[in-house]
Amino acid sequence: MDPFAARANHSCSPNAYIVFDGAQMSFRALAPMKKDEEILVSYIESSNPYHLRQRELLERYFFRCQCTKCQQGVKTVEDRFLKNPEKLGPRWDKDIQWPQGAMTGFSQTDVDDKSNYVSDSTVGASLESTQWLARKQLETARRYPQPIPAEKMEEAVDTIQLGLSVCLQTHIWPEHRQPLAAIRQFVFTTFLSFKQGLKIYFHINPILYPQTCHPLRVIHNWTLMNLLLYYLDPNANLQAEAELRDAGVEFGVVVYGLLLEVYDNVTSSHGRDSTFAKEVRRKMEEVVTDMTRGDAKELHGIKNRIEPQWRILRKLADSPELESVLG
């Protein structure tokens, strides 16, 4: 570890993000910085709720965080539900279906675990159980080898589906609140679901990572773009490709639109001379040449079709099908 880089302190609301380009490490600014302003990075997943962040930092780094975000406690976006749990009736969770044995392993230790805390009410206790189970399912799913062997696929799908379902069945769990956001990300990357990727694109990343140049957002857009290109491969023979076409998705326009977002932000997110930035510029040249055949007017026409396509993509991101892992 570079001794200079090791001096960067932690904040759950960082102003920089660490990016690697091979063996080279760099700090990428997430906001304008003044001369001599301290560089702050997050040592943990900063999108987690307050109590979980505090536990992770205490267990792994032996300190209690007092950053600007943590000073607000549970009042930040990471801890919010769609409705105030304290205002829900006593039978709010009557329709939640808990599979037999789902809570096996949930003990008094977990009840007392402050990292899982929501509130002291009965509703809060129920949400804590939901949160615990969803995290447990995500942790279990992450232990499967990648790619998941065929003989383990059904088991893996059932595992992560339970985590997804228990969050959604509350009807008050926002997409950006962990662990639901991480479950969506797992499903997107593991099962190559473009629609799940759209859910992240529209409803999760803009809230958890509001900077368009945030490296995680840029990489997500790049992955979405490449997934669409994969769908276009004649040898892929994917049902998903046909479903997107039936919905009115113009693959070329969406590929260009996603690539344009990456192109416009990659200098800030990864550095102009980074390997990734060079690959983005190469891909942009390739895509533009392929789509326009050198006709600048054609490129202008493509740009005008991006906004209508994004309306279609947002509808897909809001599809009820995404309550299923394989939706």
C-alpha positions in Angstrom: 0.0 0.0 0.0 1.2 3.5 -0.9 2.0 5.2 2.4 0.5 8.5 1.0 -2.7 6.8 0.0 -3.0 5.0 3.3 -3.3 8.4 5.0 -6.8 8.9 3.6 -9.3 9.0 6.4 -12.8 7.6 6.3 -16.2 9.2 5.8 -19.6 7.6 5.1 -20.1 10.7 2.9 -16.8 10.6 1.0 -15.5 13.2 -1.4 -13.4 10.7 -3.3 -13.4 7.2 -4.5 -10.5 4.8 -5.0 -10.0 3.4 -8.5 -7.4 0.9 -9.7 -5.9 0.8 -13.2 -3.8 -2.4 -13.0 -1.3 -1.7 -10.2 -1.9 2.0 -10.3 -4.3 3.5 -7.7 -5.9 6.9 -7.9 -8.4 9.0 -6.0 -11.3 10.2 -8.1 -13.1 13.3 -6.8 -16.8 13.0 -6.2 -17.2 16.7 -5.7 -15.2 19.9 -6.3 -12.4 20.2 -3.8 -10.7 23.3 -2.5 -7.0 23.6 -2.1 -5.8 21.7 0.9 -9.2 20.1 1.5 -8.9 16.7 3.1 -9.4 13.7 0.9 -12.0 11.3 2.5 -12.9 7.9 1.2 -15.3 5.3 2.6 -13.7 2.2 4.1 -17.0 0.3 3.9 -20.2 0.2 1.9 -21.5 3.7 2.7 -25.0 2.9 1.4 -25.8 0.7 4.4 -28.0 2.0 7.1 -26.5 3.9 10.0 -26.4 1.1 12.6 -24.8 -1.4 10.3 -22.2 1.1 9.2 -21.3 1.8 12.8 -20.9 -1.9 13.6 -18.8 -2.6 10.6 -16.4 0.2 11.3 -16.1 -0.7 14.9 -15.5 -4.4 14.2 -13.1 -3.9 11.3 -11.4 -0.6 12.0 -12.0 -0.1 15.8 -13.6 3.3 15.8 -17.1 4.9 15.9 -17.7 7.2 13.0 -18.7 10.8 13.6 -18.7 11.9 10.0 -21.3 14.4 8.7 -23.6 11.6 7.6 -23.4 9.6 10.9 -24.0 12.8 12.9 -27.5 12.7 11.4 -28.0 9.1 12.6 -31.0 7.4 11.1 -32.3 10.5 9.4 -30.5 10.1 6.1 -31.8 8.5 2.9 -30.0 5.2 3.7 -32.4 4.6 6.6 -35.7 5.7 5.2 -38.7 3.6 4.4 -41.4 4.6 2.0 -43.7 5.1 5.0 -42.9 5.8 8.6 -42.9 2.4 10.4 -44.3 4.0 13.5 -47.5 5.1 11.7 -48.3 1.6 10.4 -51.1 -0.4 11.9 -50.5 -3.6 14.0 -51.6 -5.8 11.1 -49.5 -4.1 8.4 -47.5 -7.3 7.7 -50.4 -9.8 7.7 -49.9 -10.5 3.9 -46.2 -11.2 4.2 -45.5 -14.9 3.5 -42.6 -16.4 5.5 -41.6 -19.8 4.1 -41.4 -22.6 6.7 -38.0 -22.5 8.4 -37.0 -19.2 6.9 -36.1 -17.7 10.3 -34.1 -20.7 11.4 -31.0 -19.3 13.1 -32.6 -16.0 14.2 -31.8 -15.8 17.9 -31.9 -13.4 20.8 -28.4 -12.4 19.7 -29.8 -11.2 16.4 -32.6 -9.4 18.3 -30.0 -7.6 20.4 -27.7 -6.8 17.4 -27.9 -3.1 17.1 -26.7 -3.1 13.5 -30.1 -4.6 12.6 -32.1 -2.0 14.6 -35.1 -0.2 13.1 -37.2 0.9 16.1 -38.5 -0.3 19.5 -42.0 -0.9 18.2 -43.7 -4.1 17.1 -43.5 -2.9 13.5 -39.8 -2.2 14.0 -39.2 -5.7 15.3 -40.9 -7.2 12.3 -38.8 -5.1 9.9 -35.7 -6.1 11.8 -36.6 -9.8 11.1 -37.2 -9.0 7.5 -33.8 -7.1 7.2 -32.0 -10.0 8.9 -33.5 -12.6 6.6 -32.8 -10.6 3.5 -29.2 -10.1 4.5 -28.8 -13.8 5.3 -30.2 -14.8 1.9 -27.8 -12.3 0.1 -24.8 -13.6 2.1 -25.7 -17.2 1.3 -26.2 -16.4 -2.4 -22.8 -14.7 -2.6 -21.1 -17.8 -1.4 -22.1 -19.7 -4.6 -19.2 -20.1 -7.0 -19.3 -17.8 -10.1 -20.6 -18.7 -12.6 -23.1 -20.7 -10.7 -23.0 -24.4 -11.7 -26.1 -25.7 -13.4 -26.8 -28.2 -10.7 -26.9 -25.3 -8.1 -28.8 -22.8 -10.2 -32.3 -23.6 -9.0 -31.1 -23.5 -5.4 -29.3 -20.2 -5.9 -32.4 -18.6 -7.5 -34.6 -19.7 -4.7 -32.1 -18.3 -2.1 -31.9 -14.8 -3.6 -35.6 -14.8 -4.5 -36.6 -15.2 -0.8 -34.4 -12.2 0.0 -36.0 -10.1 -2.7 -39.5 -11.2 -1.9 -39.5 -10.5 1.8 -38.3 -6.9 1.2 -40.9 -6.2 -1.5 -43.8 -7.8 0.5 -43.4 -5.1 3.1 -44.6 -2.5 0.5 -42.6 0.1 2.4 -39.1 -1.0 1.5 -37.6 1.5 -1.0 -35.4 0.1 -3.8 -32.3 2.0 -2.6 -32.4 0.7 1.0 -30.0 -2.1 1.7 -30.0 -5.0 1.4 -32.6 -4.7 -1.4 -30.3 -2.6 -3.6 -27.4 -5.2 -3.2 -29.8 -8.0 -4.0 -30.8 -6.3 -7.2 -27.1 -5.8 -8.1 -26.4 -9.5 -7.4 -29.3 -10.6 -9.7 -28.2 -8.2 -12.4 -24.6 -9.4 -12.5 -25.3 -13.1 -11.8 -28.2 -13.7 -14.1 -27.4 -11.0 -16.7 -30.8 -9.4 -16.3 -31.0 -6.2 -18.3 -34.4 -5.2 -16.7 -32.9 -5.6 -13.2 -30.0 -3.4 -14.4 -32.6 -0.8 -15.5 -34.1 -0.9 -12.0 -30.7 0.0 -10.6 -30.1 2.6 -13.3 -33.3 4.5 -12.6 -34.2 3.9 -9.0 -31.0 3.0 -7.0 -27.8 4.5 -8.4 -29.2 8.1 -8.7 -30.0 8.0 -5.0 -27.1 6.1 -3.5 -24.5 7.6 -5.9 -25.9 11.0 -7.0 -22.8 12.0 -8.9 -23.1 11.0 -12.6 -19.3 10.6 -12.6 -19.3 8.2 -9.7 -17.1 5.3 -10.8 -19.8 2.7 -9.8 -22.4 4.4 -11.9 -20.1 4.7 -14.9 -19.2 1.0 -14.7 -22.8 0.1 -14.3 -23.8 2.0 -17.5 -20.9 0.3 -19.3 -22.0 -3.1 -18.2 -25.6 -2.4 -19.3 -24.4 -1.3 -22.7 -22.3 -4.4 -23.1 -25.1 -6.6 -22.0 -27.3 -5.2 -24.8 -24.5 -5.9 -27.2 -24.4 -9.5 -25.9 -28.1 -9.8 -26.5 -27.5 -8.8 -30.1 -25.2 -11.7 -30.7 -27.0 -14.1 -33.1 -25.5 -17.1 -31.2 -26.9 -15.9 -27.9 -30.5 -16.8 -28.9 -32.0 -15.1 -25.8 -35.7 -14.7 -25.1 -34.8 -11.4 -23.3 -33.7 -9.9 -26.6 -37.1 -10.6 -28.2 -38.9 -9.2 -25.2 -37.0 -6.0 -25.3 -37.8 -5.6 -29.1 -41.4 -6.3 -28.4 -41.4 -3.5 -25.9 -40.1 -1.1 -28.5 -36.5 -0.9 -27.5 -34.2 0.2 -30.3 -31.0 -1.5 -29.4 -28.7 0.7 -31.4 -30.1 3.9 -29.9 -29.9 2.6 -26.3 -26.4 1.3 -26.8 -25.3 4.7 -28.0 -27.2 6.5 -25.3 -25.6 4.4 -22.5 -22.2 4.7 -24.1 -22.5 8.4 -24.5 -23.1 8.7 -20.7 -20.0 6.7 -20.0 -18.0 8.7 -22.6 -19.0 12.0 -21.0 -18.1 10.9 -17.5 -15.1 8.5 -17.8 -12.5 11.2 -17.7 -13.8 12.3 -14.2 -14.5 8.8 -13.0 -11.3 7.0 -14.1 -8.9 9.5 -15.6 -8.4 10.4 -19.3 -5.3 8.2 -19.7 -6.7 5.2 -17.9 -7.0 1.9 -19.7 -10.7 2.0 -19.2 -11.1 5.5 -20.7 -9.1 4.4 -23.8 -11.4 1.4 -24.2 -14.4 3.7 -23.9 -13.1 6.0 -26.6 -12.3 3.0 -28.9 -15.8 1.6 -28.4 -17.4 5.0 -29.1 -15.5 5.3 -32.3 -16.5 1.8 -33.3 -20.2 2.3 -32.5 -20.5 5.7 -34.2 -18.9 4.4 -37.3 -21.1 1.3 -37.4 -24.3 3.3 -36.8 -23.7 6.3 -39.1 -21.3 5.1 -41.7 -19.6 8.5 -41.5 -22.9 10.6 -41.9 -23.0 13.3 -39.2 -26.7 13.9 -39.8 -27.4 10.3 -38.9 -25.8 10.8 -35.5 -27.9 13.8 -34.9 -31.0 11.8 -35.6 -29.9 9.1 -33.2 -29.4 11.6 -30.4 -33.0 12.8 -31.0 -34.3 9.3 -30.4 -32.6 8.8 -27.1 -35.2 10.5 -24.9 -38.2 8.5 -26.2 -36.2 5.3 -25.7 -35.5 6.3 -22.1 -39.2 6.6 -21.5 -39.6 3.0 -22.6 -36.7 1.9 -20.5 -38.2 3.5 -17.4 -41.5 1.6 -17.9 -39.5 -1.6 -18.1 -37.7 -0.7 -14.9 -41.1 -0.3 -13.2 -42.4 -3.6 -14.4 -44.1 -5.9 -11.8 -42.1 -8.8 -13.4 -39.1 -7.5 -11.5 -40.5 -8.9 -8.3 -39.1 -12.1 -9.6 -35.4 -12.9 -9.9 -36.0 -14.2 -13.4 -38.4 -11.5 -14.4 
